[in-house]
Amino acid sequence: MKIASFNINGIKARGPALGRWLDEAQPDLAVLQEIKSTDETFPRALIEERGYNLETHGQKGFNGVAIVSKLPLEDVTRGLPGDESDIQSRWIEATVSTEHGALRVVGLYLPNGNPVELDTEGTPVAGGKYAYKLAWMARMEARLRDLLALEMPLAVMGDYNIIPQAEDAARPDAWREDALFRLPSRKAYRRILNLGFTEAFRTRTQGGGHYSFWDYQAGAFERNDGIRIDHILLNAYAADLLQDCRIDSEVRAGEKPSDHVPIWAELAL
């Protein structure tokens, strides 16, 4: 089974690019981020005419996540538990089943967190975007503890807006105070990994120079001035099934691309 994550940066703007990638890559399942569309206005035909099932958790103009799958999507849930006042569409779950077993899938779009607003003691300002990011990650950790208790293969995929290590940025010093690379952000990500997850890409590929996002400005892609912020985390049951994991960086060179590229993993499922 080939599973993938792709921040498409707007379904209306990137629909043709998404369609080309689906035709060429043929993932069995993919989670999408930043669909920037309500459920009602999402162009379902783009997905369904290619033989995929579709579940969305949309929001007008920004955010929004979706799952597309050649297999039926079961037990679909939307929204990250833990804060009923949070109306941002950033989390979706579903289960897919094959003759070899079932897989629980999470698609997420983790908050960016910028600008970083701190008080005089260096504490994130309540109500600020950075405080929201860290609180969201704490809720994510709690939800993943519940999902791990299911004791079944679990894949948690998406745009994490986290640069895990210095080698995951072409110019790490430029990101030191950014919400994507600040130490509290990376500590929160590490706490999630330490629940028992394996980061699929780093089990297959080591070293720097491997990125999943490049800014549109100043020829960043051509200079490979990127960062790696799109990740696939697997629990122990899913990690045992991992056969490969790669980043489709060549997609960035296509016509009207997203600023992200897909990451995919192959599971023996």
Secondary structure, 3 states (H helix, E strand, C coil): CEEEEEECCCHHHHHHHHHHHHHHHCCCEEEEECCCCCCCCCCHHHHHCCCCEEEEECCCCCCCEEEEECCCCEEEEECCCCCCCCCCCCEEEEEEEECCEEEEEEEEECCCCCCCCECCCCCECCCCHHHHHHHHHHHHHHHHHHHHCCCCCEEEEEECCCCCCHHHECCHHHHCCCCCCCHHHHHHHHHHHCCCCEEHHHHHCCCCCCCCEECCCCCCCCCCCEECCEEEEECHHHHCCEEEEEECHHHHHCCCCCCECCEEEEECC
